[in-house]
Each structure stands twice: as structure tokens, then as C-alpha cells.
């Protein structure tokens, strides 16, 4: 459908320029017809004669009727006696044939105040166009959108802030903007915001509002919030986000009561509300002070912001184009000074710029604010995503646990297998060593027997010639050493192939040690001080050859390591003894202490690394224990500990570690 041109007509009938294309809207017919114009006039006059009070203006629960002075109520009486109704009586339908035109008027100060301010104009329209029945419907910010979208309103008279909020909800055709209305408390057609605090409040500037509680009527109210909010943004980009705003709703004058009772720190109200309440003498007790005051020419009210155009009239979908043109023409034909004067409609440029500034400011959010907004907007998807991540986390933890458990099992299996392999390798080496020891012992028995025979024969020959021959003593020593060699070979063969029974005998430990020391000294190079701290009376049941071999090996190891002092001590316990050998040599390495009895490990050039292994096996055959370590008394050197049982059959005794 082609968009019709919408013309404004002057009182002389001269045509003005057509409205901009952006302000033209497609008309829809929605006029309601009554039964008869004459019948309606007759009924109206009769009702007015019978009960004039029936034409009193209706009041809503949110208006200011209880606060109006008697003077204001007296001023509204002429409009009540008008032959035309200013506002509908409840939901009663007109009984005449006139087309009803409902004009919705924003009533920030209540229904009665709105009718007082606009009923003269409504009455004039009814006189100017008798075929139409104009009625006024006061609106509040909280219901204006629903009334507009429901089609209950044909014309809307309101502030530009309301039109800005409604432009996406309904089509609107601009008709005119208010120039002056003497029936308004403030006859000018400008609106601003005023920010009030108590007189004794420490708040002096807008920046002092940081962290404070500020009340307003609604976040969509132009003078009651948006202009002040825009002023705060212009003052400091972060100021508004640091203020705790609370929206109290109507009646708007109640904000001063909240401020007087310290329920907030500051309030935002339309400019001139303070002066209005002051004239009506209904301000709450207390002194109030304006912050961020602005001086504006020809504006007598106190304001904290710059002013913007206030009242504008727009046609909605419920009225057709021709009727809208007639009404618009009539607006500019009124010459009565008691009626509102109109001018060409203001553009929404200023209010659009204000909205753009606020939107730009609110979109300058931090990363946390962006994430929070997205989380609130897409909370369902976020919940599913969080659930998905939780499932992934649980699955990952389960797989990690299973993998760790399996890895530990594999590590344990590998360690067990490695231990078995080492045991088999050790057993194999020990078996080879046993076979070698058995073979070497067998081969050495023959030459040792020959040496013994020669020694014993020489002794017999020498005794026949001289019983005190000097060679007899060395020959006896040779014979003793041959016997010792036989015992060592026997011990080696017993170690290689253990026998269940071994011959033990009781020996005096001190005398036995001194004999071993005397024999060992013959193989030591250099002087070594060997100290024995053992009681002379102490005897022990032992296999002498095994103990002799172990002690001799320990003494030789100390001597070969470079020790010059060897200290032998004894500690006696009821069931066992501890025999300690301390030297001042270099001691053992950490590897030797951690794994002391490893075959074929030696630091000697001509050593086999079997001495300690054989000694440990021999001591265990006596149900004893062999331990090696470094000295812990602060001195340098090695410490060897032999733990031996004092019982003849000590296998059931628990020995210390």
C-alpha cells in the first residue's frame, strides 16, 4: 500500500511541509460507533442536571487526590460541568452515535492532576468536532505499554522518553508537540531531572554518590531517571555502575518521604516536582538540597540536568488517517489562551542521542560483566556445557585412575619379575661359586695332605735326634696351619653344600680372638694396633673354624683398606651377643652399605669380591647375622657387627637387627 502524505494545516488553511518519511505510518481504521449523537447529548445533560457529582473525575489508587489542596479541586469544577465527559465513567459505553477517540495521557502525578491539566483541551476538541467523542485516559509508566499494544488508545500524549520505548512496539504518526499549557503546574514544555539529598548530607557532587543508595520512580522515566542517569554517565563513565539504584514506582512524590526517613541517600525526580509539592505544602518535614544544579534561562525550577522537549502527541493504529488530519488541523486552529498551544512535532534526535549514549555506556562492560551476561542469557546451554565438562572430567579422572592402577600393577609385576631374575642370577652365581669352592677344596686337599705328611715326618726325625730342636716349633706351626686350611676347605664345602649338623664347641672368646689376631698379624704389612675389650671369663658355643674365618677376613679387610687401629668390643645380652669391629680406615661406600653382599664386587685390584658374601653365608649357617656400616660416633672408619646366639640351639630365638 502506498504511504499517504500527512500534512499539517494552519488556521488559515495553508499547507505545511509534509512530515519526514521516517515519521509516516500506515493507518488502520478502528473507530467505534455509538447509537445516536442526540441521544447521547440528552442523556449527558439529564445526568448532569440530576447528579453533577456523577461527572467528577475518577481517581486511581496511584493519583494525588488526597494531597490536592481545596484550591486545586475548586479549579477543576468547571470541567466537571462540561456537557462532554472528559474521562469515561468506568467501562460504560457511550450511548450516542459519535465516534469515540480515546486519548491516553501520561499522568505522573495521578489521574486527578492529569484531568485538571488536560480536560479543558479535551472539552475544546469535543466542541470543535462534535461528531467525535474525545475521552481522556490517564496512564502510568507501568501500564502504558500494555494499553498501547492492546489498541485501547487512539492518541497518545506523553514525554519523548515514552515514545522512544514504544517505537518498536507500535506504529506512531507524529501530530504536534506542546508549546505551552497554562493548566500545567509548569506551563513550559520542557522536562529535566533533579537529584535531591538531605540538607545535612555529606554528598556535594555527583562523584559523592559512589557506593550510595539512589531511588527513582522507574528506569524508563525520562525526567524521573534517564536524564539524571545520562548526566552521571557524562560526568564519569564508571559512576553509574557504582551506585545502588532502586526503583520505587508511583506515586512519585513518595520518594521525598523515603529520603526524609533515611531509607536512601539521594533521589531522582522530575524537575519542578519539588516546587510543585512546596506550593501544595505537602513536602515531608526536613530540608532538602539539590546537587549538580544548573542555571537555565527562562526556567524557574531547580534542575540537575539540561532540559529536553516534554509533551508530544502521536496518532496510533486505532485512528484513521483522515480523522488524524482533522484533529491535527484543529490543534493549530485554537486561539483561546486558556487552551494548550501547539507547534510542529519535535524530532526524536535528542532523545535518540541520549538513548545511544546510555546504550554505548552500558555496552562498555568488563570481561567479567560480559561473561556474566552471557551466562544469564544462555544459562540452559551453559548448564548443558557444564554438565558435559563434568562428564569429561569424571571420565578423565576414571581413565587416569585406571591407567595409574594398571601402570602400578605393571610396575609391580616388572619389579617382581626383575627380583626373580636377580634371585635366579644370584642363585646361579652362588651355585657356580659353590661348585668352584668344592672343586678348589678338592684340589687343595691333596697338596695340603702332602705338606702335613712332610711336616709330621720332619717332626718325628728331629725328635729322635733332639727333643729341643729349634725347628720343631715352626714345623708345629706349619702343621697347625695345614689343619686350619683343611677346616677352611671344609667350611667352603659346607657353604656350597650345607649340612644339617655342624660340630660346635665351647670356646673362650677372648683367647680365641687373640689366637686369630696372632695368626693374622703374620699376613699384615705394617704395624696395626688391635685392641680387644672382651672379658676373659666369657665363653661361647660356636663352630670355631667358621668364626675364625669370618674374623680373620674382617681383620684382613681393615688392614688392606689402610686402617692402623682396630677396636674389638663385646656387648652381652641374655640370649645373644654383639661383637663389634671398628677401624679408622676409609669406611664403606654408600653403594656397599645399600647392597652389602653382592658377589664379585670389589675395590681391590686382585680381589674377587667374594669375601663378605662367604662370611655372610657362614654366619647365617650359625644362626647369626653380619651387618656392615660406617662409624656413627663421629670418627672416620668402618663398623662391622656380628650378632651371635649364646644358646647351643638358638634357632627359635629372635635376634636383633
Secondary structure, DSSP 8 states (H G I E B T S, - for coil): --------B-TT--B-----GGG--------B--S-HHHHHHHHHHHHHH-GGGGS----TTSSGGG--HHHHHHTHHHHT-SS-SS-STT----SSSEEEEEEEE-TT-HHHHHHHHHHHHHHHHHH-TTEEEEEEEE-TTTHHHHHHTT--SEEEEEHHHHHHHTTTS--EEEEEEEE-TTSSS-SSEE-EEEEEETT-S--SGGGGTT-EEEES-TT-IIIIIHHHHHHHHH-TTTGGGSEEEE--S-TTHHHHHHHTTS-SEEEEETTHHHHHHHTT---SS-EEEES-B--TT--S-BSS--EE-EEEEE-TTS-HHHHHHHHHHHTT---TTS-EEES---SHHHHHHHHHHHHHHH---HHHHHHHHHHHTHHHHHHHHHHHHHHHHHHHHHHHHHHHHHHHHHHHHHHHHHHHHHHHHHHHHHHHHHHHHHHHHHHHHHHHHHHHHHHHHHHHHHHH-TT-THHHHHHHHHHHHHHHHHHHHHHHHHHS--S----EEEEHHHHHHHHHHHHHTT--S--EEEEE--TT-EEEE-HHHHHHHHHHHHHHHHHTT-SEEEEEEEE-SSEEEEEEEE-S----HHHHHT---TT--SSTT--S-HHHHHHHHHHHTT-EEEEEE--SSS-SEEEEEEEESSTTGGGS----
